[in-house]
Structure formats: structure tokens, C-alpha cells
């Protein structure tokens, strides 16, 4: 029997179809020694997607929040630059993978709060666009 699951991983939603092996309608068997009952591979619990909390103050007032914790590889704009929505404004690195940060809105870069090589936390303001 196949079941469909929706899984959220690192903020991305995936629809997955998995084949259930065994009979899920039977209650779990008790095992001795104070151990938890065994589960079949297809009966693993799937957590419901959790909405991400709004980035703390970074999104307010034109702040561009870091989408993840990592290291700033580059800031690709300068104070005073005009940027278009979707334009690359920075590159972050986490777990040896680069992530491009794009401008959420069009406007002028008012301030830059981080520099290349600095560590950043998820939600931390990278720069301000107004």
C-alpha cells in the first residue's frame, strides 16, 4: 500500500509517496526489557509542517534577513546602489554549499550590517533596502 506524505526540510516542502511495508492496523507488539515497541519502516511518524516564525526585526523596515546560519561569502552590492526585486545581493555558505540571497524588493541599499567572512545567524539582518 502506498501513502502520500508532505515533508518540510530546511523550509522547503516536498510531497513524497512511500510504500508501507506490513500491516499498520495491528497494534505494536510489546517487547521486554523496558524497550519501546518495534515499528515497521512504513509506520514512522511524520511531523506536520511547522510554519517558520517571522525573522526578528530584520524584515521590518526594509531589513533583508539571512535565510540560514552560515558564513558571508560576499556582499554583492554597496550602500547607495539601486537594486531590483530578485537581484542577487549576497552569497552565504553553510555546510560547504553556497546560497544566493536575492533582494526581496526593489529599492536603494541604505545600510550593510555584515561583511565577507563574518558568521551570521538565521534571521539576522544582512542589509537594509528602502
JOVENTA-V342036 format. One record per residue. RES is the residue in three letters. PHI is phi in radians with two decimals (999 if undefined). BURIAL is + if it has 24 or more other ideal C-beta (glycine too) atoms within 12 Angstrom, else -. Layout:
BEGIN
res,phi,burial
RES,PHI,BURIAL
RES,PHI,BURIAL
END
This chain:
BEGIN
res,phi,burial
UNK,999,-
UNK,-1.90,-
UNK,-2.23,-
UNK,-1.81,-
UNK,-2.21,-
UNK,-1.94,-
UNK,-2.09,-
UNK,-1.90,-
UNK,-2.31,-
UNK,0.94,-
UNK,1.44,-
UNK,-1.84,-
UNK,-1.73,-
UNK,-2.15,-
UNK,-1.68,-
UNK,-2.18,-
UNK,-1.89,-
UNK,-2.18,-
UNK,-1.55,-
UNK,-1.55,-
UNK,-1.79,-
UNK,1.85,-
UNK,-1.76,-
UNK,-1.33,-
UNK,-1.36,-
UNK,-1.38,-
UNK,-1.16,-
UNK,-1.10,-
UNK,-1.39,-
UNK,-1.37,-
UNK,-2.08,-
UNK,-1.34,-
UNK,1.34,-
UNK,1.28,-
UNK,-1.48,-
UNK,-1.28,-
UNK,-1.08,-
UNK,-1.26,-
UNK,-2.11,-
UNK,-1.32,-
UNK,-1.03,-
UNK,-1.40,-
UNK,-1.70,-
UNK,-1.06,-
UNK,-1.25,-
UNK,-2.04,-
UNK,-1.25,-
UNK,-1.20,-
UNK,-1.01,-
UNK,-1.93,-
UNK,-1.21,-
UNK,-1.26,-
UNK,-1.24,-
UNK,-1.08,-
UNK,-1.08,+
UNK,-1.19,-
UNK,1.00,-
UNK,-1.16,+
UNK,-1.33,-
UNK,-1.32,-
UNK,1.23,-
UNK,1.55,+
UNK,-1.19,+
UNK,-1.83,+
UNK,-1.40,+
UNK,-1.22,+
UNK,-1.32,+
UNK,-2.77,+
UNK,-1.46,-
UNK,3.08,+
UNK,-2.12,+
UNK,-1.29,+
UNK,-1.52,+
UNK,-2.73,+
UNK,-1.93,+
UNK,-1.70,+
UNK,-2.37,+
UNK,-2.18,-
UNK,-1.04,-
UNK,1.68,-
UNK,-1.15,-
UNK,-1.56,-
UNK,-2.14,+
UNK,-1.70,-
UNK,-1.03,-
UNK,1.59,-
UNK,-1.26,-
UNK,-1.16,-
UNK,-2.10,+
UNK,-2.81,+
UNK,-2.28,+
UNK,-2.00,+
UNK,-2.21,+
UNK,-2.54,-
UNK,0.95,-
UNK,1.10,-
UNK,-2.19,-
UNK,-1.55,-
UNK,-2.19,+
UNK,-1.46,-
UNK,-1.82,+
UNK,-1.87,-
UNK,-1.16,+
UNK,-1.29,+
UNK,-2.48,-
UNK,-1.44,-
UNK,2.84,+
UNK,-1.92,-
UNK,-1.29,+
UNK,-1.62,-
UNK,-2.70,-
UNK,-2.17,+
UNK,-1.68,+
UNK,-2.32,+
UNK,-2.29,-
UNK,-0.98,-
UNK,1.65,-
UNK,-1.38,-
UNK,-1.36,-
UNK,-2.33,+
UNK,-1.75,-
UNK,-1.04,+
UNK,1.58,-
UNK,-1.18,+
UNK,-1.24,+
UNK,-1.58,+
UNK,-2.80,+
UNK,-2.09,+
UNK,-2.10,+
UNK,-2.24,-
END
